[in-house]
């Protein structure tokens, strides 16, 4: 159902560097560059993309209270890697990697962080520890 998400930034160069390095950590690359300076990353054209760009109205980008974008991973190790890379790039921790609830076939394993603009993201995998 979701085609893409988009978060705002007040510094395109820093945001591009952050997300290029962050997503490269798990094999995801930039798929699009927008005329307004924004960009989008994804694993392929048939899956949802994650984008970052300036605001449409030209006002400063702000963080949505209660807004979070979750990025699905196919391995728990990638959840760990994405969280660690976000922190290494200057992001902040909102909840370290771990199972939320019961650990089993439908376990939710997630890690939460904020980017350089304060946008909240979650990297997660649903399923047992070993695929």
N, CA, C and O of each residue as an XYZ file, in Angstrom:
524
protein
N       0.809     -1.187      0.000
C       0.000      0.000      0.000
C       0.858      1.259      0.000
O       0.539      2.200     -0.727
N       1.935      1.319      0.784
C       2.765      2.511      0.852
C       3.686      2.545     -0.361
O       4.375      1.568     -0.653
N       3.695      3.663     -1.060
C       4.578      3.830     -2.218
C       5.902      4.443     -1.834
O       6.957      3.997     -2.282
N       5.846      5.488     -0.987
C       7.065      6.105     -0.485
C       6.721      6.956      0.729
O       5.562      7.296      0.968
N       7.749      7.285      1.481
C       7.623      8.215      2.597
C       8.579      9.362      2.319
O       9.500      9.231      1.513
N       8.362     10.470      2.980
C       9.230     11.630      2.796
C       9.330     12.373      4.120
O       8.318     12.641      4.769
N      10.550     12.703      4.515
C      10.768     13.542      5.689
C      11.452     14.819      5.230
O      12.135     14.850      4.206
N      11.252     15.861      6.004
C      11.851     17.141      5.671
C      13.230     17.294      6.272
O      13.575     16.641      7.257
N      14.017     18.174      5.660
C      15.340     18.495      6.175
C      15.603     19.984      6.014
O      15.042     20.640      5.137
N      16.456     20.495      6.865
C      16.903     21.879      6.761
C      18.323     21.967      6.227
O      18.866     23.062      6.083
N      18.932     20.819      5.930
C      20.292     20.775      5.377
C      20.390     19.583      4.431
O      20.690     18.467      4.855
N      20.138     19.827      3.159
C      20.125     18.742      2.169
C      21.454     18.005      2.099
O      21.470     16.776      2.034
N      22.563     18.727      2.111
C      23.859     18.068      1.997
C      24.093     17.095      3.154
O      24.527     15.963      2.937
N      23.808     17.530      4.369
C      23.977     16.643      5.526
C      23.004     15.472      5.474
O      23.370     14.341      5.795
N      21.775     15.739      5.075
C      20.778     14.662      4.982
C      21.174     13.638      3.925
O      21.068     12.435      4.160
N      21.628     14.102      2.765
C      22.063     13.169      1.722
C      23.218     12.307      2.213
O      23.210     11.091      2.024
N      24.208     12.928      2.839
C      25.358     12.172      3.338
C      24.924     11.157      4.392
O      25.390     10.017      4.391
N      24.033     11.572      5.291
C      23.541     10.680      6.341
C      22.838      9.470      5.731
O      23.172      8.332      6.061
N      21.875      9.699      4.851
C      21.093      8.591      4.308
C      21.856      7.764      3.277
O      21.628      6.558      3.181
N      22.753      8.372      2.506
C      23.598      7.573      1.606
C      24.398      6.556      2.412
O      24.430      5.374      2.070
N      25.047      7.018      3.489
C      25.866      6.133      4.318
C      25.014      5.159      5.125
O      25.363      3.985      5.250
N      23.907      5.637      5.669
C      23.039      4.785      6.482
C      22.506      3.614      5.672
O      22.664      2.460      6.068
N      21.885      3.902      4.557
C      21.267      2.838      3.773
C      22.287      1.954      3.064
O      22.016      0.777      2.824
N      23.452      2.496      2.727
C      24.511      1.671      2.133
C      24.934      0.564      3.089
O      25.364     -0.506      2.661
N      24.810      0.826      4.374
C      25.172     -0.157      5.405
C      24.403     -1.461      5.241
O      24.900     -2.520      5.624
N      23.200     -1.402      4.678
C      22.377     -2.608      4.498
C      22.060     -2.868      3.017
O      21.100     -3.571      2.703
N      22.860     -2.306      2.119
C      22.739     -2.607      0.700
C      21.636     -1.871     -0.040
O      21.198     -2.314     -1.101
N      21.183     -0.752      0.509
C      20.134      0.037     -0.141
C      20.756      1.293     -0.727
O      21.553      1.958     -0.066
N      20.397      1.625     -1.971
C      20.984      2.781     -2.630
C      19.969      3.848     -2.994
O      18.757      3.651     -2.905
N      20.508      4.981     -3.405
C      19.670      6.100     -3.849
C      19.096      5.759     -5.221
O      19.834      5.383     -6.132
N      17.772      5.890     -5.367
C      17.109      5.595     -6.633
C      16.711      6.849     -7.401
O      16.628      6.823     -8.629
N      16.464      7.942     -6.692
C      15.972      9.150     -7.355
C      16.601     10.400     -6.758
O      16.901     10.449     -5.565
N      16.797     11.410     -7.602
C      17.140     12.763     -7.181
C      16.057     13.670     -7.742
O      15.760     13.628     -8.936
N      15.469     14.488     -6.881
C      14.372     15.362     -7.283
C      14.886     16.733     -7.703
O      15.946     17.158     -7.244
N      14.159     17.428     -8.562
C      14.581     18.763     -8.992
C      14.757     19.758     -7.835
O      15.541     20.699     -7.948
N      14.037     19.558     -6.729
C      14.141     20.475     -5.591
C      15.314     20.151     -4.671
O      15.480     20.797     -3.636
N      16.126     19.166     -5.030
C      17.271     18.779     -4.219
C      17.029     17.568     -3.346
O      17.972     17.023     -2.772
N      15.790     17.137     -3.235
C      15.479     15.956     -2.450
C      15.961     14.690     -3.135
O      16.398     14.721     -4.285
N      15.880     13.586     -2.427
C      16.315     12.302     -2.967
C      15.492     11.188     -2.323
O      14.850     11.387     -1.292
N      15.525     10.011     -2.952
C      14.823      8.845     -2.413
C      15.712      7.614     -2.531
O      16.460      7.458     -3.496
N      15.614      6.742     -1.531
C      16.392      5.514     -1.470
C      15.438      4.331     -1.448
O      14.316      4.427     -0.952
N      15.902      3.215     -1.994
C      15.091      2.009     -1.972
C      15.888      0.816     -2.446
O      16.967      0.958     -3.020
N      15.342     -0.367     -2.197
C      16.019     -1.592     -2.621
C      15.736     -1.914     -4.081
O      16.561     -2.538     -4.749
N      14.578     -1.492     -4.584
C      14.263     -1.611     -6.015
C      12.998     -0.803     -6.310
O      12.306     -0.361     -5.392
N      12.705     -0.618     -7.591
C      11.587      0.238     -8.000
C      10.224     -0.336     -7.651
O       9.234      0.395     -7.648
N      10.152     -1.626     -7.357
C       8.875     -2.252     -7.045
C       8.527     -2.241     -5.566
O       7.515     -2.815     -5.163
N       9.347     -1.600     -4.763
C       9.120     -1.554     -3.318
C       9.049     -0.100     -2.856
O       9.507      0.802     -3.557
N       8.473      0.122     -1.677
C       8.397      1.497     -1.166
C       9.779      2.137     -1.033
O      10.771      1.460     -0.764
N       9.819      3.439     -1.225
C      11.059      4.200     -1.108
C      10.973      5.140      0.091
O       9.888      5.464      0.574
N      12.138      5.566      0.552
C      12.265      6.538      1.632
C      12.897      7.790      1.039
O      13.949      7.720      0.405
N      12.254      8.931      1.247
C      12.772     10.171      0.686
C      13.022     11.237      1.721
O      12.471     11.203      2.821
N      13.872     12.195      1.350
C      14.155     13.354      2.191
C      14.259     14.566      1.275
O      14.788     14.478      0.167
N      13.751     15.690      1.749
C      13.810     16.885      0.917
C      13.413     18.134      1.677
O      13.049     18.073      2.851
N      13.486     19.252      1.006
C      13.056     20.507      1.626
C      11.538     20.536      1.726
O      10.852     19.756      1.065
N      11.021     21.424      2.541
C       9.571     21.540      2.681
C       8.971     22.185      1.438
O       9.627     22.974      0.757
N       7.744     21.850      1.155
C       7.044     22.387     -0.006
C       6.778     23.883      0.144
O       6.865     24.636     -0.826
N       6.456     24.308      1.363
C       6.090     25.710      1.578
C       7.289     26.624      1.849
O       7.122     27.831      2.020
N       8.495     26.051      1.889
C       9.687     26.852      2.103
C       9.970     27.213      3.546
O      10.990     27.838      3.839
N       9.086     26.832      4.452
C       9.307     27.082      5.868
C      10.252     26.006      6.412
O      10.437     24.969      5.776
N      10.851     26.246      7.587
C      11.759     25.237      8.153
C      11.069     23.888      8.363
O       9.908     23.821      8.767
N      11.802     22.833      8.083
C      11.301     21.485      8.358
C      11.247     21.292      9.863
O      12.160     21.701     10.581
N      10.179     20.670     10.338
C      10.027     20.348     11.748
C       9.656     18.883     11.883
O       9.196     18.252     10.931
N       9.862     18.357     13.069
C       9.569     16.953     13.356
C       8.101     16.813     13.727
O       7.580     17.600     14.517
N       7.441     15.826     13.167
C       6.049     15.561     13.516
C       5.967     14.811     14.835
O       6.566     13.744     14.974
N       5.247     15.343     15.795
C       5.088     14.691     17.087
C       4.227     13.439     16.900
O       3.061     13.527     16.514
N       4.810     12.287     17.177
C       4.104     11.028     16.996
C       4.344     10.392     15.638
O       3.838      9.301     15.375
N       5.098     11.042     14.777
C       5.387     10.507     13.444
C       6.658      9.658     13.499
O       7.667     10.065     14.074
N       6.590      8.477     12.892
C       7.743      7.596     12.800
C       7.633      6.807     11.503
O       6.541      6.417     11.092
N       8.757      6.581     10.875
C       8.793      5.755      9.676
C       9.579      4.497     10.001
O      10.695      4.570     10.516
N       8.998      3.344      9.701
C       9.629      2.059      9.978
C      10.134      1.452      8.679
O       9.435      1.445      7.666
N      11.355      0.944      8.724
C      12.020      0.360      7.564
C      12.215     -1.131      7.836
O      12.902     -1.510      8.784
N      11.603     -1.980      6.992
C      11.672     -3.430      7.179
C      13.018     -3.975      6.720
O      13.523     -3.617      5.656
N      13.584     -4.841      7.540
C      14.834     -5.525      7.231
C      14.568     -7.025      7.166
O      13.615     -7.518      7.769
N      15.403     -7.738      6.442
C      15.211     -9.185      6.326
C      16.058     -9.984      7.314
O      15.975    -11.212      7.346
N      16.873     -9.300      8.121
C      17.694     -9.962      9.127
C      17.815     -9.069     10.357
O      17.854     -7.843     10.245
N      17.873     -9.690     11.527
C      18.090     -8.911     12.741
C      19.439     -8.205     12.714
O      19.574     -7.101     13.241
N      20.427     -8.833     12.108
C      21.754     -8.209     12.026
C      21.696     -6.886     11.270
O      22.453     -5.966     11.577
N      20.813     -6.782     10.293
C      20.671     -5.526      9.550
C      19.985     -4.459     10.395
O      20.280     -3.272     10.257
N      19.076     -4.875     11.264
C      18.462     -3.930     12.206
C      19.565     -3.354     13.094
O      19.658     -2.142     13.285
N      20.396     -4.245     13.632
C      21.507     -3.816     14.488
C      22.442     -2.876     13.731
O      22.843     -1.837     14.255
N      22.788     -3.245     12.495
C      23.730     -2.453     11.698
C      23.172     -1.079     11.374
O      23.896     -0.086     11.442
N      21.902     -1.008     11.023
C      21.292      0.280     10.681
C      21.263      1.192     11.902
O      21.586      2.375     11.798
N      20.884      0.659     13.048
C      20.844      1.448     14.281
C      22.250      1.954     14.633
O      22.430      3.136     14.923
N      23.228      1.070     14.606
C      24.602      1.456     14.945
C      25.129      2.514     13.980
O      25.789      3.464     14.400
N      24.842      2.354     12.698
C      25.322      3.317     11.702
C      24.666      4.678     11.912
O      25.329      5.710     11.808
N      23.370      4.684     12.207
C      22.673      5.953     12.455
C      23.337      6.711     13.599
O      23.546      7.920     13.506
N      23.666      6.009     14.670
C      24.308      6.651     15.812
C      25.715      7.116     15.456
O      26.131      8.201     15.862
N      26.449      6.302     14.699
C      27.800      6.683     14.288
C      27.799      7.922     13.403
O      28.766      8.684     13.391
N      26.710      8.121     12.662
C      26.592      9.273     11.756
C      26.066     10.521     12.461
O      25.904     11.566     11.831
N      25.802     10.421     13.754
C      25.336     11.586     14.504
C      23.875     11.556     14.878
O      23.376     12.496     15.498
N      23.168     10.481     14.508
C      21.777     10.340     14.917
C      21.703     10.035     16.403
O      22.732      9.830     17.048
N      20.495     10.004     16.951
C      20.339      9.723     18.376
C      19.476      8.478     18.583
O      18.608      8.164     17.769
N      19.734      7.783     19.682
C      19.032      6.550     20.007
C      17.677      6.850     20.642
O      17.567      7.695     21.530
N      16.660      6.151     20.178
C      15.314      6.236     20.750
C      14.874      4.890     21.303
O      13.723      4.732     21.709
N      15.782      3.917     21.322
C      15.482      2.565     21.811
C      16.361      1.579     21.072
O      16.202      1.387     19.866
N      17.273      0.959     21.770
C      18.230      0.049     21.148
C      17.598     -1.204     20.579
O      16.434     -1.497     20.853
N      18.363     -1.950     19.784
C      17.861     -3.174     19.166
C      17.413     -4.200     20.197
O      18.063     -4.396     21.225
N      16.301     -4.845     19.906
C      15.820     -5.900     20.777
C      14.417     -6.341     20.410
O      13.732     -5.708     19.607
N      14.008     -7.441     21.018
C      12.670     -7.990     20.808
C      11.690     -7.195     21.667
O      11.940     -6.941     22.845
N      10.592     -6.815     21.067
C       9.498     -6.183     21.800
C       8.382     -7.212     21.870
O       7.797     -7.565     20.846
N       8.083     -7.692     23.063
C       7.092     -8.755     23.222
C       7.766    -10.111     23.270
O       8.908    -10.236     23.714
N       7.051    -11.125     22.810
C       7.560    -12.493     22.834
C       8.496    -12.750     21.673
O       8.295    -12.232     20.575
N       9.532    -13.562     21.921
C      10.470    -13.952     20.871
C      10.041    -15.302     20.311
O      10.125    -16.321     20.997
N       9.586    -15.308     19.083
C       9.123    -16.539     18.441
C       9.007    -16.322     16.949
O       9.678    -15.460     16.382
N       8.150    -17.112     16.311
C       8.007    -17.046     14.852
C       7.520    -15.696     14.346
O       7.840    -15.310     13.222
N       6.759    -14.977     15.151
C       6.239    -13.665     14.751
C       6.816    -12.539     15.615
O       6.181    -11.499     15.788
N       8.007    -12.746     16.151
C       8.625    -11.761     17.033
C       8.891    -10.455     16.293
O       9.257    -10.452     15.118
N       8.698     -9.350     17.003
C       9.036     -8.027     16.480
C      10.376     -7.635     17.076
O      10.496     -7.431     18.284
N      11.383     -7.531     16.217
C      12.723     -7.125     16.626
C      12.957     -5.757     16.016
O      12.955     -5.612     14.793
N      13.159     -4.758     16.853
C      13.280     -3.410     16.323
C      14.317     -2.570     17.041
O      14.768     -2.901     18.137
N      14.682     -1.473     16.393
C      15.597     -0.480     16.953
C      15.129      0.881     16.468
O      14.730      1.027     15.313
N      15.175      1.874     17.339
C      14.630      3.197     17.052
C      15.725      4.255     17.131
O      16.597      4.202     17.997
N      15.665      5.218     16.212
C      16.655      6.291     16.195
C      16.085      7.521     15.508
O      15.063      7.459     14.825
N      16.770      8.637     15.706
C      16.417      9.887     15.029
C      17.560     10.297     14.117
O      18.733     10.087     14.429
N      17.196     10.888     12.979
C      18.204     11.392     12.045
C      18.710     12.754     12.510
O      18.372     13.202     13.606
N      19.510     13.407     11.689
C      20.117     14.676     12.072
C      19.111     15.812     12.211
O      19.394     16.799     12.889
N      17.944     15.693     11.583
C      16.887     16.692     11.700
C      15.894     16.358     12.802
O      14.975     17.134     13.063
N      16.068     15.209     13.454
C      15.167     14.797     14.523
C      14.019     13.910     14.080
O      13.150     13.584     14.888
N      13.993     13.512     12.810
C      12.948     12.608     12.328
C      13.165     11.223     12.929
O      14.289     10.723     12.949
N      12.087     10.599     13.423
C      12.190      9.301     14.080
C      11.988      8.169     13.086
O      11.050      8.177     12.288
N      12.896      7.190     13.153
C      12.824      6.002     12.318
C      12.940      4.752     13.172
O      13.456      4.786     14.289
N      12.456      3.665     12.631
C      12.583      2.350     13.251
C      13.070      1.393     12.179
O      12.546      1.389     11.065
N      14.062      0.587     12.502
C      14.456     -0.541     11.653
C      13.907     -1.770     12.357
O      14.069     -1.911     13.569
N      13.252     -2.670     11.609
C      12.634     -3.827     12.270
C      12.658     -5.064     11.392
O      12.809     -4.991     10.172
N      12.504     -6.200     12.052
C      12.319     -7.487     11.385
C      11.257     -8.240     12.171
O      11.268     -8.229     13.402
N      10.352     -8.883     11.476
C       9.360     -9.727     12.123
C       9.721    -11.176     11.788
O       9.858    -11.554     10.625
N       9.867    -11.958     12.830
C      10.208    -13.361     12.644
C      11.245    -13.806     13.650
O      11.720    -13.007     14.458
N      11.600    -15.085     13.605
C      12.571    -15.620     14.549
C      13.969    -15.071     14.289
O      14.224    -14.463     13.249
N      14.874    -15.293     15.244
C      16.230    -14.785     15.134
C      16.926    -15.286     13.869
O      17.611    -14.513     13.199
N      16.763    -16.546     13.540
C      17.377    -17.106     12.329
C      16.317    -17.205     11.241
O      15.200    -17.664     11.482
N      16.680    -16.770     10.051
C      15.718    -16.800      8.940
C      15.583    -18.189      8.363
O      14.817    -18.395      7.423
